């Protein structure tokens, strides 16, 4: 369980910073904010994919060490987890396509897709955490309600906190990156973003117990006493210290202290819920056999010997600016004419994706598979549509 919580903390801080960077693109529209969008895109370049390793670690440890709990969680929370998965795919695809010298129209569409998916994914994952924390995921295959399990006050609160935390950490990191790169015009905007988002996150965190008191009383009791309360104090103190460091433009220590603030929240959740994993199921009862746990622990230890030095080297190269060195630029690809590209009606794409989503969520049996296929087809056609040039007359003008 410690490995799961540590992986969640690492993903919330490092992966959350990537999602938050995409979120700030949503607020930086128009030609005047082109530098802001370029800075967020450039800062994510070396790490946006690597940070997902922590999510993979959490999933593998959970299904190996706690198979019954894993099956219960994923069968009840299918919808929000599916939304999070789609968001991760759209975000990664948008980011990759945007690196390929798109036109202005294509870049705008890809930027909006990346930004929206960067909000959607942390919210959906936070809603899942809220569902587990509030005891709405019972033991058994699809034992909980597929909608109310994650559409409830606690899940909405935690989902909102996840988005705000991602925005806060990203703003702190991006302000520091701008200062280190000598982009003085961008330091102040991201400093303001960090201070505002941090204040909003703090206010939401303070108001959160009011929601928990009414909607998730056991969790409220755990967070308001003992080790859970201590973790809350650590998170609050680290958050205030981060704001103070950002205000004084001490971005390097602020980077680490902000991570402590987010990690302490997750630690508090685990301490407040201990020893319960799911309603009626303790962590010890949910655990797999000793031989499985020993084998998993050894495997994770060996993997960490490879993973941690690799990530340390990656971050060191990124923070030292080694990835900023200019390299040889590839020759531009041949432009594809309009005649060579398909003409795709946007309404048909939206209808295909919408019908596929409805069939996937509400149908049974083979129809569900057909719904998934329709959604994938809609997504594929949507990206082709983004790549279709505008009217010849508009291009010539």
N, C-alpha and C positions, 0 to 999 in steps of 0.2 A: 504493500500500500504506500509505503514511503517512496518507492520508485515511481508509482503512478502520480502521486502528488508533486514530486520533484519534476517529473516530465511535464505535468500540467503547468507548473510555475514557469519552467523554461519556455514553454510554448506561448504562455500568456505574455511573457515579457518580450522575447525575441521575435516570435511569430506575430505577436500583437503589435509590435513596432512596425512591422511590414504592412499589416492590415491598416494601421493608423495612417501610415504614409499614403496609402491609396485613398483613405478617407479624406485626407486634406486636399487631394486632387479634386474632389467633388466640390469643395468650397473655393477652388482656384480656377474659375472659368474665365474665358475671354482672353484676348491678346495681351492685356496688361499683366496677366498672371502666368505667362508662358514660362518665365524663369522659375517660378515656384514649382510648376508641374515638372519641368526638366530636372530640378534638383531632387524632388521626391523619386522620380524615375531612376536617376543616376545613383542615388543612395541605396536603393533596393537591389541594384543589379547583381552584386556578388553573393547576396545572402537570401534572397526571397525564396529560393527553392530549398536551400540547405536547412532552414529553420523548421521545415515540416518534419524533419527527422524526429523531433520531440513528440509530435502527434503520433507518428508510427510507433515509437517506443511505448507510449501510453496504451495504444490499442493492443499491441502484442503482449505486453505484460498483463493487461486486464483479461484478455481471452485465455491466456495460458494459466495464470494464477487463480483466476476467479471465473471459471467458465459459466456457472449458473447465473451469476450476477451479470456477466457480459451478455448472455443470451436474453436475459430479462430486459436489460437496458436497451439493447439494439432492436428488439422486437416491439417494444412499446414506443420508443422514440424514433421510429423509422422516418417519420416525416421531417422533423427538424434536422436529423443527421443527414438525410438525403439533400435537404436544402443546403446544408453546410458543404457537403461534397460537391454539389453543383457550383456553389460559389467559389470553392477552391479551384475547380477546373476552369471556370470562366475567367477567374482572376489570372491564373497562370497563362492561359491561352492569350488573353488580351495583352498581358505584359510581353509575352514572346513576340506576338505579331507587331506590337508597337515598336519593337527594336529593329524592324525590317524596313525602315525609311518609308512609312506610309504617307499618303497624301494628307492634306489638311483635314479633309472631310473624314477620312478613315481614322486619323489620329484622334479626332474629337470623339467619334463613336467608341473607339477602343478605350479612351481615357474614361468616359462615362461608365462603360461596362466594368472596367477595373475598379473604379471608385465605388460603384453600387455593390459589387460583389465583396469588396473590402468591408462594407458595413454589414452586409447580409450574413457573412460567415461567422464573425465573432458573436453577432446577436444570436444566431441559431445555436451555436455551441454553448453560449451562456444560458440560453433557455433550457438546454439539456441539463446543465449543471443545476439550475434552479429546480427542475423537475425531480432530480435525484435528492437534492437537499431538502425539499419539502415533503418527501415521502410519497410522491405520486407515481413511483415506478414499483409495482408489486413484483414479487417473485413469480416467475412463470412465463410461458411463451405468450407474448402480446397480452399480458394480464391487465395492463393499464389502458385508459382511454387514449386513443391515438391523437386527440386534439386537446382536451382539457389537461392532459398530463404536462403539456408545455405551454399552453395558452392560459396562464393563470398569473395572479399578481406577483408571486415570487419569481417565476421564470421570466416574466417581463422585466422585473427589476434587475435580475442578474444579467439578462441579455443587454439591457441598457448600460449597466456598469461595465460589461465587457467592451462595448463599443467606446465608451468614454475613456476607459483605461488604455485602450489601444491608441486612441487619439492623443492622450496625454503623453505616453511614453514616446510615441513617434515624434511629437513636437519637440520634446527634450532632445532626442537623438538628432533630429534634423537641424536644430539650432546649433548644436555642437559641431555637426558635420559642416555646416555652412561657415562657421567661424574657422575651423581647421583648414578648409579649402580656400579661405580668403574671400568668400562671397559675402562681403560686408552688407550688401543691400538686402540679403535674405536673413541675416541673423536676427534683426529686430522683428520682422514679421513672425518668424517661428518662435521667438521668445514670447511675444504677445500670445500666440496660440497656446504655448505651453502653460502660461500663467492662467489664461481664461479656462482652458480645458481642465487644468488641475483644480481650480476653484470649483468648477461645476461638478467634477468627480467627487471632491470632498463633500460638497453639499448633498449630493445624491447618496453617498455612503453614510452620512449622518442621518439622513431621512429614512434610509433603508430599514433600520430596526422597527420603525412604525409599521411597515408593511409586513415584516416577518412576525411581529407580535400578533397580528390578526390572521395571517395566512399560514404561517409555519412556526407554531409555538415551540415545538421541541428544538428547532434550529435556533430560534431566538434565545431560548434558555441556555443553550450551549455557548452561544456567542456573548452572552451577557454575564458569564461567570467563568471562573477557573482559567484554564489554559486558552480557551477561545477568546476570552476578554483580553488576556495578555497579548495575544497575537493581534487583536484589533488595535490595541494601544501602539504596538510596534508599527503597524501599517500607518496609523494616523500620524505618528511622530515622523516616520520616514517621508510621508507625503508632504508634511509641512516643511521639513528640511529641504526636500527637493525644490519646492517653490522658492524658498529662501536662496538656495544656490543658483537657481535660474535667474532670479531677480538680480543677483550680484554677478551674473554672467560667468559662473563657475560650472560650465557644462560637463566637464569630464567627471567630477565627483557626482554631479546630479544624475548622470547616466546610471551609475551603480546604485545610488540611493533610491531612485525611482523603481528599479527592479526589486529592491527589498520591499518597498511599499506594496507592490503587486503580489509578490511571493507570499508576504505575510497574510494577505487576505485569503489565499488558497490554503495556507497552513491553518488559519483559523477555522475555515470550513471543515477540514479534516479533523481537527481537535474537537470541534463542537459536535460533530456527528459520531465520533468514536464512542463505543465499538460497533455501532450500527452501520452496515453497508446499505442494505435495502430493508424496508419494513419487515420485521420478523426474522431477519437474517443478519447475523453478526459477521464481521470480517473473518474471524476464525472459522465459522461454520461454512462460509462461502469459499474458503481456500481449497485448492487442489491438494493432491497427495504430497507427502514430504519429498518423494523422489522427483516429482515434477518441479516443485519449488526450488530444490537444490540445483537441478539442471538449469532452470531458468536463471537463477542468481549467478551461476558460474558463466552462463552465456552472456548475460548483460555485463558482467565484470570484464570479460574478454573484449566485448564490443566497445566498452567505454575506453579501453586502452587504445583503440583505433580512433574512435569518434572524437573524444575530447581534444587530443593533440591536433587533429585535423581541423576542427572548428576553431581552436585557438589560433592556428596558423592563418586560417581564412580571415578571421576578424582582425588579426594583427596586420595583415597585408592591406585590408580595407581601411583601417584607421590610420595607417601610415601613408596612405595615398598612393600605394604602389599600383593600384588598378587604374589610376588616372593617367598613366603614361600612354602617349599616343602610339598606336601600332599601325601596321599597314592596313589601309582600307580596301575592302574588296571592290572589284569593278561593279558598277551598277547593273542590275539585271535588265533585260529587255522588257520594255513596257508592253503589256498585253492589251491589244485593241479591244474595243467594245464588242466587235463581232465575235471575238474568241471567248467572251465571257457570257455566262447564261443570264437571261433576263428573269428575275425572280420577283414576283409580286410580294411586297411586304405583308399584305393581309393574309396571304396563303401561309407564309412562314409563321406568323403569329397564331393563326388558327391551328396549324399542325402541332405546334408546341403546346398550345393551350389544351387542345383535345387530348393530346398524349398525356399531359399532366393529370387531367381529370380522370382519364381511364386508369392511369397508374395508381392513383390514390383511392379510387372508389370501386374498381372492378376486382374480380377474382379470377384465379386460374390463368389460362393462356391469354386472356384479354389483358392482364396486367403486363405480360411480356410484350404484347403488341403496343401498349401504351408507352413503355420504356423506349421501344424502337421508334415510335412516332416522335417522342421528345428528342431523342438523339438526332433524328432526321431534321427536325425543326432547328436544333442548334447548329447543325452542319450547314444547312441552307442559310441560316442567319449570318454566319461568318462569310459565306460566299456573297451574300447581299452587301455586307460591309465592304467587300472588296470590289464591288461593281462600280465603275466610274460613273460620274454624273453625265447629264446630257451633253452630247458633243458641242451643242451650241454654247452651253454654259462654260465648258472648258476653253473654247476658243475665245470667248469674251473675256 
